[in-house]
């Protein structure tokens, strides 16, 4: 009005009787109001985003809780099925004519290999031999009867000559192995396995956690040369497994493969692994889609601990993330180049924290 209408009226001889009001102040207030409205809208959007994030986090917690409950139910159902299967097998064996054979007498006339085969193939032998009639040599324990109960496991432990055991291949996913391993630990039999050279423990994290609840993790000694651990979900279990001094002095092969779920991260630091001067083969892998992180100082310590006479032959860490100070990059590459026989990973890239 002031720019279009008023100049025309003045040209026609119109003269206002008073001073025209200024439009600057109303325009300023309008602009301030628009800014306040925009800030209010942005605040509402931010609050809405925060509420959505909180809702998603709550849903994730609820889903994790339900997953934990389902895992507990699955574990309990597997235990009940195992007990029912064991009872069915026991009744079937008692109904057969072979149950009338006096195995305690038969075992005294068999050589060690035949006696061990008979014990492994027939549960009736354990059913009869409540007291060990003789001890047997089992160099390689690779499988356990799925219907093994606690009472049978005690008889097996009493029947095995522990210093004769050279290797154990444990599958925590099988109930028979869980019972036998718990019995070995509770009886202190691992301390008697002076000739044990190879130990392999596999299984999902739920069985590792359940096994840890019994406080019966084995303690290794310095004679072990090969160690394979997979499926664990917590590094403190591995630390307890290797807590004895000198456990890794003779270790030549180490394979670690944790189970890491989506959105989780597992970091291995210097406190977990001690120096391994005799190491020739080491592998870091993972199960799942989470992040497996290696501390750069741990990697450097592992490489430096291997003596020049030993020479590391295989280093696999393709599925792990090396994280630490970038200043350690040249030292790690130098140590990798020192091992002329090294296969697999030749270069590691250190990511800054």
For each residue, the residues with C-beta under 8 A, 3 or more apart:
1: 4 5 6
2: 5 6 20 23
3: 6 7
4: 1 7 8
5: 1 2 8 9
6: 1 2 3 9 10 20
7: 3 4 10 11
8: 4 5 11 12
9: 5 6 12 14
10: 6 7 13 14 15
11: 7 8
12: 8 9
13: 10
14: 9 10
15: 10
16: 19 20
17:
18:
19: 16
20: 2 6 16
21:
22: 25
23: 2 26 27
24: 27 28
25: 22 28 29
26: 23 29 30
27: 23 24 30 31
28: 24 25 31 32
29: 25 26 32 33
30: 26 27 33 34
31: 27 28 34 35
32: 28 29 35 36
33: 29 30 36 37
34: 30 31 37 38
35: 31 32 38 39
36: 32 33 39 40
37: 33 34 40 41
38: 34 35 41 42
39: 35 36 42 43
40: 36 37 43 44
41: 37 38 44 45
42: 38 39 45 46
43: 39 40 46 47
44: 40 41 47 48
45: 41 42 48 49
46: 42 43 49 50
47: 43 44 50 51
48: 44 45 51 52
49: 45 46 52 53
50: 46 47 53 54
51: 47 48 54 55
52: 48 49 55 56
53: 49 50 56 57
54: 50 51 57 58
55: 51 52 58 59
56: 52 53 59 60
57: 53 54 60 61
58: 54 55 61 62
59: 55 56 62 63
60: 56 57 63 64
61: 57 58 64 65
62: 58 59 65 66
63: 59 60 66 67
64: 60 61 67 68
65: 61 62 68 69
66: 62 63 69 70
67: 63 64 70 71
68: 64 65 71 72
69: 65 66 72 73
70: 66 67 73 74
71: 67 68 74 75 206
72: 68 69 75 76
73: 69 70 76 77
74: 70 71 77 78 206
75: 71 72 78 79 206 207 210
76: 72 73 79 80
77: 73 74 80 81
78: 74 75 81 82 175
79: 75 76 82 83 175
80: 76 77 83 84
81: 77 78 84 85
82: 78 79 85 86 146 147 175
83: 79 80 86 87
84: 80 81 87 88
85: 81 82 88 89 146 147
86: 82 83 89 90 147 148 149
87: 83 84 90 91
88: 84 85 91 92
89: 85 86 92 93 123 147
90: 86 87 93 94 123 127 147
91: 87 88 94 95
92: 88 89 95 96
93: 89 90 96 98 99 123 124 127
94: 90 91 99 127
95: 91 92 99
96: 92 93 99 124
97: 100
98: 93 101 122 124
99: 93 94 95 96 124 127
100: 97
101: 98 106 124
102: 105 106 128
103: 106 107 118 122 124 125 128 129
104: 107 108 128 129 133
105: 102 108 109
106: 101 102 103 109 110 118
107: 103 104 110 115 118 119 125 129 133 134
108: 104 105 133 134
109: 105 106
110: 106 107 114 115 118
111: 114 115
112: 115 116 136 137
113: 116 117
114: 110 111 117 118
115: 107 110 111 112 118 119 134 136
116: 112 113 119 120 136 137 138
117: 113 114 120 121
118: 103 106 107 110 114 115 121 122 125
119: 107 115 116 122 125 126 136 156 159
120: 116 117 143 145
121: 117 118
122: 98 103 118 119 125
123: 89 90 93 126 127 145 147 152
124: 93 96 98 99 101 103 127 128
125: 103 107 118 119 122 128 129
126: 119 123 129 152 155 156
127: 90 93 94 99 123 124 152
128: 102 103 104 124 125
129: 103 104 107 125 126 132 133 155 159
130: 155
131: 158
132: 129 135 155 158 159
133: 104 107 108 129
134: 107 108 115 159
135: 132 158 159 160 161
136: 112 115 116 119 159 160 161
137: 112 116 161 164
138: 116 141 160 161 164 165
139: 164 165 166 167
140: 166 167 169
141: 138 144 160 165 167 168 169
142: 167 169
143: 120 169
144: 141 148 174 176 177 179 180
145: 120 123 148 152 176
146: 82 85 174 175 176
147: 82 85 86 89 90 123 176
148: 86 144 145 152 153 156 175 176 179 180
149: 86 152 153 179
150: 153 154 179 183
151: 154 155
152: 123 126 127 145 148 149 155 156
153: 148 149 150 156 157 179 180 182 183
154: 150 151 157 158 183 187
155: 126 129 130 132 151 152 158 159
156: 119 126 148 152 153 159 160 180 183
157: 153 154 160 180 183 184 187 189
158: 131 132 135 154 155
159: 119 129 132 134 135 136 155 156
160: 135 136 138 141 156 157 164 165 189
161: 135 136 137 138 164 165
162: 165 189 192 193 194
163: 192 193 194 195
164: 137 138 139 160 161 195
165: 138 139 141 160 161 162 168 193 195 196
166: 139 140 195 196 197 198
167: 139 140 141 142 196 197 198 199 200 226
168: 141 165 196 198 199 200
169: 140 141 142 143 200
170: 177 181 199 200 201 202 203
171: 174 177 202 203
172: 177 178 181 201 202 203 204 207 208 211 231
173: 177 202 203 204 207
174: 144 146 171 177 178
175: 78 79 82 146 148 178 179
176: 144 145 146 147 148 179 180
177: 144 170 171 172 173 174 180 181
178: 172 174 175 181 182 207 210 211
179: 144 148 149 150 153 175 176 182 183
180: 144 148 153 156 157 176 177 183 184
181: 170 172 177 178 184 185 211 216 218
182: 153 178 179 185 186 211 214 216
183: 150 153 154 156 157 179 180 186 187 189
184: 157 180 181 187 189 190 218
185: 181 182 188 189 190 214 216 217 218
186: 182 183 216
187: 154 157 183 184
188: 185 191 192
189: 157 160 162 183 184 185 192 193
190: 184 185 193 196 218 219 220 221
191: 188 219 221
192: 162 163 188 189
193: 162 163 165 189 190 196 221
194: 162 163 221 223
195: 163 164 165 166 223
196: 165 166 167 168 190 193 199 220 221 223 224
197: 166 167 223 224 225 226
198: 166 167 168 224 225 226 227
199: 167 168 170 196 218 220 224 226 227 228
200: 167 168 169 170 226 227 228 229
201: 170 172 228 229 230
202: 170 171 172 173 228 229 230 231
203: 170 171 172 173 207 208 211 230 231
204: 172 173 207 208 231 259
205: 208 209 231 232 233 234 258 259
206: 71 74 75 209 210
207: 75 172 173 178 203 204 210 211 231
208: 172 203 204 205 211 212 231 232 233 234 237
209: 205 206 212 213 233 234
210: 75 178 206 207 213 214
211: 172 178 181 182 203 207 208 214 216 217
212: 208 209 215 217 234 237
213: 209 210
214: 182 185 210 211
215: 212
216: 181 182 185 186 211
217: 185 211 212 237 240 241
218: 181 184 185 190 199 241
219: 190 191 241 243 244
220: 190 196 199 224 227 241 242 244 247
221: 190 191 193 194 196 224 244 246 247
222: 244 246 247 248 249 250
223: 194 195 196 197 250
224: 196 197 198 199 220 221 227 247 250 251
225: 197 198 250 251 252 253 278
226: 167 197 198 199 200 251 252 253 254
227: 198 199 200 220 224 251 253 254 255
228: 199 200 201 202 253 255
229: 200 201 202 232 238 241 255 256 257
230: 201 202 203 255 256 257 258 259 287
231: 172 202 203 204 205 207 208 257 258 259 287
232: 205 208 229 235 237 238 258 259
233: 205 208 209 258 259 260 261 266
234: 205 208 209 212 237
235: 232 238 239 258 266 267 268 272
236: 239 240
237: 208 212 217 232 234 240 241
238: 229 232 235 241 242 256 272
239: 235 236 242 243 271 272
240: 217 236 237 243
241: 217 218 219 220 229 237 238
242: 220 238 239 247 248 272 273 274
243: 219 239 240 247
244: 219 220 221 222 247
245:
246: 221 222 249
247: 220 221 222 224 242 243 244 251 274
248: 222 242 251 254 273 274 275 276
249: 222 246 276 277 278
250: 222 223 224 225 278
251: 224 225 226 227 247 248 254 276 278 279
252: 225 226 278 279 280 281
253: 225 226 227 228 279 280 281 282
254: 226 227 248 251 276 279 281 282 283
255: 227 228 229 230 281 282 283 285
256: 229 230 238 268 283 284 285
257: 229 230 231 283 284 285 286 287
258: 205 230 231 232 233 235 266 286 287 292
259: 204 205 230 231 232 233 286 287 288
260: 233 264 265 266 286 287 288 289 290 291 292
261: 233 264 288 289 290
262: 288 289 290
263: 290
264: 260 261 288 290 291
265: 260 290 291 292 293
266: 233 235 258 260 286 290 291 292 293
267: 235 293 294 295 323
268: 235 256 272 273 284 292 293 294 295 298
269: 272 295 297 298
270: 273 295 297 298 301
271: 239
272: 235 238 239 242 268 269 298
273: 242 248 268 270 276 298 301 302
274: 242 247 248
275: 248 301 302 305
276: 248 249 251 254 273 279 282 302 305 306
277: 249 305 306 307 310
278: 225 249 250 251 252 306 307 310
279: 251 252 253 254 276 282 302 305 306 310 312
280: 252 253 310 311 312 313 314
281: 252 253 254 255 312 313 314
282: 253 254 255 276 279 302 312 314 315 316
283: 254 255 256 257 314 316 317
284: 256 257 268 292 294 316 317 319 320
285: 255 256 257 292 316 318 319 320
286: 257 258 259 260 266 290 292 319 320
287: 230 231 257 258 259 260
288: 259 260 261 262 264
289: 260 261 262
290: 260 261 262 263 264 265 266 286
291: 260 264 265 266 321
292: 258 260 265 266 268 284 285 286 319 320 321
293: 265 266 267 268 320 321 322 323
294: 267 268 284 298 299 317 320 321 322 323
295: 267 268 269 270 298 299 322 323 324
296: 299 300 322 323 324 325 328 332 350
297: 269 270 300 301 324 328
298: 268 269 270 272 273 294 295 301 302
299: 294 295 296 302 303 317 322 332 348
300: 296 297 303 304 328 331 332 335
301: 270 273 275 297 298 304 305
302: 273 275 276 279 282 298 299 305 306
303: 299 300 306 312 315 332 335 336 338 339
304: 300 301 335
305: 275 276 277 279 301 302
306: 276 277 278 279 302 303 310 311 312 339
307: 277 278 310
308: 311 338
309:
310: 277 278 279 280 306 307
311: 280 306 308 339 340 341 342
312: 279 280 281 282 303 306 315 339 341 342
313: 280 281 339 341 342 343
314: 280 281 282 283 342 343 344
315: 282 303 312 336 339 342 344 345
316: 282 283 284 285 344 345
317: 283 284 294 299 320 322 345 348
318: 285 344 345
319: 284 285 286 292
320: 284 285 286 292 293 294 317
321: 291 292 293 294 351
322: 293 294 295 296 299 317 332 348 349 350 351
323: 267 293 294 295 296 350 351 352 353
324: 295 296 297 328 350 351 352 353
325: 296 328 350 352 353
326: 329 350 352
327: 330
328: 296 297 300 324 325 331 332 350
329: 326 332 333 348 349 350
330: 327 333 334
331: 300 328 334 335
332: 296 299 300 303 322 328 329 335 336 348 350
333: 329 330 336 337 347 348
334: 330 331 337 338
335: 300 303 304 331 332 338 339
336: 303 315 332 333 339 342 345 346 347 348
337: 333 334
338: 303 308 334 335
339: 303 306 311 312 313 315 335 336 342
340: 311
341: 311 312 313
342: 311 312 313 314 315 336 339 345 346
343: 313 314
344: 314 315 316 318
345: 315 316 317 318 336 342 348
346: 336 342
347: 333 336
348: 299 317 322 329 332 333 336 345
349: 322 329
350: 296 322 323 324 325 326 328 329 332
351: 321 322 323 324
352: 323 324 325 326
353: 323 324 325
